[in-house]
């Protein structure tokens, strides 16, 4: 009975996943009238001998028998497979006999047209049967006389009944026991591997802490005069992944000379490791007022241009508080093109593409991996401020864009066009965040009504959470938040998409069961608005970043328990907070946490490690958006404004 219930739940889960709602209703209806709660052999027999054969549905009959053969193919008992093969031959011959008796020899010819080659390859004396449509009275022919008798049909019917009774009662047709054993074995293996991984991570963190301590003793906190010109957005490959110069050159060709006009074109500027030649400011566009770029360069280079020295723009300085040694990088690369401050940047699911948005309503797609066609690069003009970006989780084809005027656009990078243009209700025009489910073809949008304050948070009103279907591009449901709920600023799905976490401007964390569409729990996490929220790597915890600059890791097993915390308030510039919300991002291993910064450098913290951490290379202004590569130790940062030349 336990196996039966398990199998029924698997079927229900499959129907729900595929969206077969009509089939699901019929399935539930039949289950409710199933008094015996067992395998119903009679219905299988009726399907074969009372439906498929009399109505000449040969294709479905062959498909059903093939299905049973596939189910038994993993069986270690060859008797069942051999018996089913013999019964299949007899059932197909009965189909031919019934068609001849009904005067439908055309159905026999049609059957041979679809399955003739397969039957000949099997052997089993099928050759004489190809003549049966052309024999005047086959029931009198000695070759076929037996198959037209009532006794033969009754014997076949009984044999089929007995066979299915045996395999059903022995549950040979269902492999749930084997599957559950395999799952249990894999769970044990995963548990052992997790223990081993935890030991190795602890050892690695200990070594990294020692290394960080040594660096802090030998490196000064800030040497702005020796920093290179860095503006806007950068993604950085850290030192613990070693790539040869040839490998890097294969991924990143030499940096081309770029004119000011090129800033509006779909170009990717790149510099391999060891490139000691700077692109002059007049050619690269660094001296343009209010321009923003994705940038990255070999950390060994230097620039004497005083206009690009981070010390001239790092508001409030960085000389107080904890000292963070500068991260050592193998390379940095520059993507040029934005002419307004960058507000969002995101790696795609594979990490091959990067999407970046600026405050002027422009989104740009960049090809990061050289194996991906550069033709995917594009510029999208949305006509309103971009407030959120998210890539479809199963491919690199679809980018979702949320705007300040209630628009949600779906951009197909292969077709290079907007494939769907949605609108939220007029009452909730600001699409603050968008998150795609990692499993199902759905996404959730967090929209907010207009407020009347001067800061980013105060300018947000009430919240609305809507679940959208990515096949029909229609709203499915609105998640309940209560009466007049504060705006939701950040969303995060767990690995299977069954749980959604939402962070609000009143400091609350809300957890939703997506299958039921209901809130299952919630707790006050911060005294101020929450800017960003993320599930931990093992999903036993969740990270929250408050507007006041506190990072908290909350236990999901013991609600309200803080597992780790960090105060990064020195990086939260109130002036920047008036324009946008702070973000954080975890690396692929969940061990390093990168946050935005009101200064020209952003902190990289070791999770659950109370050492100081690291700091990124300098930009020319505040860092407003961050992201990590989904699999590699590469991070991406974007800033507000570059220099006025």
N, C-alpha and C positions, 0 to 999 in steps of 0.2 A: 504493500500500500504506500509506503514511503517513497519507493521508486516511482510509482504511478503519479503521485502528487508532484514529485520533482519534474517529471516529464511534462505534466500539464502546465506547470509554471514556465518551463522553457518555451513551450508553444505560445503561451500568452505573451511572454516577453518578446518573442520574435514578431508576433502580429502587431504589437504596440510599436515596436521599433520600425517596422516597415510601413506603418500607417494603414494597415488593412482593417479599418474600423468595422466595416460591414461583416467581414469574416469573423472578427473578434466577437461581435454581437451574436452571430449564429453559433459560434463555438461555446460561448457562455450559456446560451440557451439550451444547447444539447447537453452540456454538462449538468445543468440544473434538472434535466429530466432523466438523467442516467441513474436509475435506481440501483443497479447492480454494482456500479463503480468498478467495473472490470473490463477486460478486453472483450469486444463484441465481434466475434468471428462471423456471426450471421450477417452483419452489415457489410463486411468485406465480401462475403459470398454473393450477397444481393448486388453489390456494386459491379462485380465481375459478370455474373450470369443473368442478372435481371436488368442491368442498365447498359454497360459497355457493349456486351455482345448483341442484345436485341436491337439496340439503336445504332449498331455498326460504328462505334467510336473506337476504331482500331488503334489510333495514335495514343489515346488515353489508356487503353488496355495495355499496350506495350510499355508505356511509361510507368504504369503502376507496378508491373512485374519487374521492370528494371529497378524501380525504387526498392522493392523488397530484396532484390539481389545485392544492391549496394549496401543495404543495411546489414546483410549477412556476410559481406565480403571480409569484415574484420574478425569473423568468428573463427575460432581455432578448430571447430568441429566441421570437417569437410562434408559430413553426411548431410547436413542441412542444405548446403549450397548445391550439392549434386541432386538432392531430391527436388529442390525448387527448380533446377534447370530442366528436369524431366517433366515436372508438372507444367512448366511454361510451354514446352513443346505441345503437350496435350491440350492445354487451354487455347493456344493459337490454332490448333487443328480443329478444335470444336467451333471456333469462330468461323472458319472456312466452311465447315459442314453446315452450320446454322444458316450461313448466307446462301449456300446452294439449295437447302431445303426451303428457304424463303423466296427462291426464285431471283435472288440478287447476285447473279454471277459477276455483275459489274463491280460489286463491292469486293469480290475475291480478286479481280484484276487490279483494282485500286490498292488492295492490301499488299499484293506482290510488288506493285510499283514502288511502294514506300519501304518495304522490308525485305524484298526479294534477295538483294545482294547479301544482306546480313544473314539470312536463313541459309543461303548456299555456302557461305563461309563456315557456318556452324557444322555442316554435314548433317548427321542424324536422319539420313534418308529423306531429305526434303525434295529431291529432284522429281520423283513421280507426282508429287502434289501440285507441281506447276501445270500439269495437264488437266487437272480436275475441272477448270471452267469450260473445257472444250469436249468433255465426255458427255454423251447424251444422257445417260442415267448412271451416275457414279455410285448410287446406293446399291446397285446390283453388281458392280465391279468387284472381283475378289480382293483387289488391292485396298479398297476403301469400305467394303461392306460392314466391317466391324464398327467403324466409327459412326455409322448412321443408326446404330441400334440403341434402344433405350437403356439397355443394361450397361453399355459402355459409358454413357453420359452419367448414370447414377453412380457408377464406380468412380468416375472422375470427380464428381461433386463431393462424394464422401472422402476421397483421398485429399482433396484440397482442404476440406473442413478439418480433417484430422491433423494435417500438416500445420495449419495456422493455429489450431488449438495447442499443439505442442510448443511451437516457438513462442506464442504469446504467453502461455502459462509459465514457460521457463524464462520469459523476458529476454529471449535471444535477439528479438528484433530491436530492442532498446539497449543501448550501450551505456546507460546512465551509471551503472555500478562501476564499470571500467573508467568512465569519465570522472566520477567522484573520487575514485581511488587515485587517479592521475592528478586531479586537482589537489587532493590532500597531500600527496607526495611532493608536488611542486610547492605547496605552501610551506612544508617543512624545509625544503631546500632553500626557499626564499628567506625563511626565518634565520637559517644558519648563515646564509650569505649576508643578511643584514647585520647579524652580530659581528661577522668578520669585517664588514665594511665599517661598522661603528668603531671597531678597534683601530682600523687603519686610519680613519678620519681623525680619531683622537690623537694618534701618533703624528699625523701630518700637521694638525693644528698646533701641536706642541712645538714641532720643528719650525713652523711658520712664525709662531710667537717669538721663538728665540731669534729667528732671522730678523723679524721686525724690530725687536729690541736692539739688536746689533746695528741695524741701519739707523735707528733714531739716535744712536750714540755717535755715529760717524757723519751723519748728514745734517746740515742746518735745516731749520724748518722752512725758510723761504729764501730763495735766491732769485728774486724776480728778474734781475738784470741778465741772468744767464738763461732765462726761459726763452723758448722760441715763440714766434708769433702764432697764436692759436686763437681762432674765433669760431663761433657758432657751434657746430656739432661734430663729434668725432667718435669713431668706434676703434677700440684698442685691443690688440692681441697681447695677452700677458706673457710674462717670461717663462712660465712653466710649460708652454707649448713651443718646442723648438722647430723652426722651419728653416730649411736651407734657402740661400739666396735664389737658387734656380727655381725652387718651388714657389717662392713668393712672386718671382717675375712671371711665372706661368699664370698666376692668379691676377696679378696687377701689372699691366704694362707701364712703360715709362710715362711720366706725367707730360701731357701735351701743353704747349703754350696756349693760354686762354685769353682772349680779348674780352673787353667788357660786354660786348654783345653776346658772348657765349654764356653769360650768366642766365640768360633766358632760354637756353637750349637744353636738350636732354643729353648732358655730357657727364662722364664720370672721370674726375681727375684722380690719378693714383701715383704713388711713388714707391718703388721697391726699397727694400732694406739696403742701406749703404749709399743712398742717393744724397749727396752733400750739396746739391745745387738747389737753391731756393727759387721759387717762382717769384718774380719781382712783384711788389704790391700793385704797381700800375697795370700789370697784365692780369693778375689774378682777381682783381676786384676787391682786395682787402681795404682799399682806401675809399670805397664807396660808402656814403652815409646810410645807416640803417639797413645794411645788407647782411644776410646771414648765410652761412655755408656749412655743409658737412665737411669736416676737415680731419685729416690724419696724416702723420708724417713720421719718419724715423726719429726716435727720441734723441738720437745723437747729434742732430743738427742744432744750429744756433742762429740767432738773428739779432743784429745790432740795432734794428729799427726801434727807436724809443716809443713810437706810437703804438707798437704792438707789445709792449712790455706790460705784463699783467699787473705790475705794481701800480700802474697809473689808473687802473679802473677797478681794482679790488676794493669794493666799498667797505669802509670800516676796518680795512686791514685784516690780517690773518695771523697776527702775532700773539694773540691771547689764547688761552685754553690749551687743549691737548695738542701735542706735536704729532703730525701725521707724516711719515716718510712718503716721498713720491713713488708712485707705482712705476716699476721698470717694465718697459714695453718692447716688443720685437719690432713693431711697426705701427704707423698710423696712416690713414688714407683720407683724402679730401674729396667730397662730392660738392660741386659748385652748382649754383642755380637759384636759390631762394633770394628774394630781394626784400623780405620782411622777416621779423623775428620768428624763429621756429618754435612752435607750441607743442608738437607731438612728433615722435619718431618711433617706428616699430619694425622689428625683424619679422619676416614671414615665418610660416610654420617650419620650413626647412632651413631657414636662415639665408637662402639664396637671394632674396629680394628685401629691400628696405623701403618703407613708406615714410615720408616726412611731410608735415603740414606746417604752414605758416599762418600768421594772423590775418593775412590779406585774402584768405579763402583759397589758397593754392595748395594742392597736394602733388608731390612728386614721387614717382616710383623709380628706384635705382636698382640696377642689377649688381649684386655684390659678388656672386659666384661666377667665374668665367665660363663654367659649363652651361650656364643658363643663357639663353639668347638675349643679347643686348637690346633686341627689338622690343623687349618688354618695358624698357624705360619710357616714361610718359609724364606729362604734366596735366593735371586735372584742375579745372577752374570751377569752384563750387558756388561762388557768388556770396558767400557768408563766412564768418569766422569758423574755423575748424575747431571743434571742442573734443573730439574723440576719434580714434582709429582702432581697427582690429582686423586681423587677417582670419580668413576661414582656416580652421585647424587641420583639415585633412588635405589641403593642397595649397599651392602658391598662386592660385588663379584669381581668387576673389578677395577684394579689400572693401571693408565697410567703413563709411565715413559719416560721422555725425556732426551737424552744424548748429550754429546759434539761432537759426531761423526755423528749427523744427524739421530739417531735412535729414534723411538717411539715404545715402547713395551706395549702391553696390557696383564697384568697378571691376570689370573682367580684364586682367592684365594681358591675356592672350588676344582677346578681341579688341582691346584698347578702346573700350566704350563703357558707358554706364548701362548696365543691364537691368537695373531697377532703381526707381526714384520714389522713395516713400516719404510720407509726411506724418509727424506726430500730431496730436490734437493742438488746436490753437492755444489752449490753456497751458500747455507744457512745451514751449518752443526750444528750450536749451537742452540739447542731447549731450549730457555731461560725460557719459561713458557707454561703450558698446562692448559686449563680450559674446563670442561665438561658443557654442557648446563643443567640447572636444569629441563628442560621440554622435549626437543627433544633428540633423540639418535645421537647427534653430539658433537664434541669437536673442539676447536680452538687451533692451535699451533702457538707460536711466535718464529720464527727461525731467526738467524742472520748470516751474513757472517763474515769472519775473518777480524779483524782489525790489527793494527800494534803497538798499544800502550803497555805500561807496566802495567797499572791498569786494573781492571775488565771492566770498561766502555770503556776505550780507545781501549781495545782489541776486541771490538764489531764493526762490520761494518754496513751494511745496513740491513733493516728489511724485513721480509716476514710473512704475516698472512694467514694461510691456514685453511679452514673449512673442517673437515673430517666427513664422515658418519660412525657411529659405527655399522651399520648392514652389510654394504658391505665392510667396512674398505678401502674405497677409498676416495681420495681428491674430494671434491665437488666444491669448488671455492677458489679463492685467493682474500682476501679483498683489496680494493684499498687504497694505502697509498701515491701515487704520485711518482715522480721520485727520485731515490736514497734516500729513507726515512731512518732516523736514527733508530737504533735498538729499538724494543719493548721489554721492560723488564718485564712488569706485565700486567695481564689481569683480568677482573672481569665482570661476568654476572649479570644482574638484576634478580629479582625473577622469571619472566616468560621467560627468555632467549631471549627476543626480542631486548634487547640493550646490546651491549658489549662495555666496556670501556677498553682502551689500553693506557699504559703510555710509553713514549719514552725517549731516552737518551738525547734529546735536550730540555727536560723539558715540552714537549707538552702532553696534554691529548686529545685523540681521542675517539669519540663516534660513534658507528656503529649501523645501523638498520639491524638486522640479516635477517629479512624477505626479504628486498630488496637487501641486500649485499652491502650497500653503507654507506659512512661516512656522518653523519648528522650534526656534529658540532665538534668543537675542540678549545682549547684555551691554551696559554702558562701559565703553573702553577708554574714552578720553573726556576730559572736561571741555575740550574745544572740538571743532569740526575735524573729522577724519578725512585726510587728503587721499590716502591710498591704502589698499588692502590686498593681501596675497596669501594663498594657501602655502604652508610649508612644504618641503620636498616630500616628506612621508605622510603628509596630510593628517598628522596628529596635532598640528598646531596651525595658527593663522597669525600673520603679521599685520600690524596696523601702524600707520604714520599719521600722527596728529598735526594739526596746523601749528601747534605750539612747538613742534620739533621733537617730540618724543616718539621713539620707535619701540613698540611692545610686541613681544611674541606671546600669544595666548594659547594655553592648552585647550584642546577640544575634548579631552577626556575628563578634565576637571575644570568645568567652566568657571571663569573668573581668575584662574591661576596664571600668573605671569611667569613664563619660563626664562625669558631674557629681555633685556631692555637696553636702550641706548639713547642718550640725550644728544641730539644733533641740532639743538636750537640755535647754535652759533652760525649754522648754515642757512637758517630760515630768515631771510631778509623780509621784514614787514612790507617794504615797498613792492617787492616781487609778489608777495602774497595777495596784494591788491589786484594784480593783473591775472594771475593764474594759480592753480593749485600745485602743490609739491607732489612728486612721484617717487616711487622706489621700485627696484627690480632685483630679483634673485638670479644668480647664475644657474647653469644647468644642474649643478650638484646641490644647490640650495645652501651653500656654505658662505657665499659672499653676497652682501647686500649693498647695492649702489643707490644713492639718493640724489635728488636734485639739490641745488645749492644757490643761495643768494650771493655767493662769492664766485670767483672765477675758477675755483677748483671744487670738485665734488668728493665727498668721502666714500670710501669703500670699506665696509665693516666686515669682520669675520663673525659669522653668526655664532652665538653662544660662546664667544671668546671675548674676554674683557680687556684684551690688548687694544692699542689705539687704532689699529687699522692702517689704511693707506689713503692717499689723496691722488686724484687724477692729475694729468698735465693741465696747464692753465689754458683757459679760454680768454677772451677779451671782455667778457661780461658774464652775468649770472647764468647758471645752467638750469634750464627749465624743463628738460625732458630727458629720460634715460631709458635704456633697454639693454638686455643681454641676449646674445646669440643663443638659440634653443639648445645647441649641443656643444659649442666650442667656447673657450674662455675669451670671448671677444665682447666688448661692451660698446654701447653707442650713447653719445651725449649730444644735446643740442642747447644753444644759448639764445638769449633774448635779442641782443643788438651788438653789432660790431662797431668799429671806430668810425668817427667822422674825420675824413682826411683833410 
